[in-house]
Amino acid sequence: MKLTILGCSGSIPGPDSPSSGYLLESGGTRIVLDLGNGTLGALQRFIDPFALDALFFSHLHPDHCADFGALAVLRRYHPNPPEHARLPVIAPANAPERFAALYAPNAEEQAETDLSDVFEFIPTPAEPVRIGPFEVQAMPVAHLCEAWGFRVAAEGKVLAYTGDTGPCPQLAELAANADVLLSEASWADFPDAPDGVHLSGRQAAEVAKTAEARRLLLTHVVPWADGNAILAEAEAVFDGPAELVAADRTYEI
Ligand SMILES: [Zn+2]
């Protein structure tokens, strides 16, 4: 499968990257994990957004879902939309209301907004979701709201994506023997870092080491953090290959 980084800037868009968004392709099937601020523009550089087969959201903070409103405009108002089915959207159960708020300008229109004409909303299930060659297993992680990591299998390979999370026991299962762990590493270690929010570079590497992942891709570095320091503390823990991802980069998994 092929991974394309649509955006990797943590918490807000940065000068060099949109917020979080990841395109995965396998055998002509395309899915996206998260669609943060600026990622719909990036997506259009790689594929026709109408050719997307499913969209998964780790959680509903703006840096992971803000461009859903823009995607709704595209799918509703493109003058010549290609033939397409409703797009499956796998997301926390409150997504229809949350996305109506992204789309509508005021409370009255928000209450009347029903985007189910172009989207099929599926509350994130405990069972795997199959989309073409992809099998996507969601696992709950520890963040400030309902949040999920995704373990994505295709072509005999596994990508584990943490979404946003603090350290939690589920991460070892999420990343177990994964070919790639795409892990958030929002900041470098600091004393008294809050629980259940984000991972440091060291903590991301500890997940990779414990889970025996083969490769560590670090993402969601906030623009005010030192990415090289985050990478250095990860490399001190994890023996395998580790790197900071960058917008528009692609990886064969
Ligand atoms: Zn985030």
Residues whose N, C-alpha, C, O or C-beta is under 5 A from the ligand:
A	BS01	ZN	S11 D63 D164
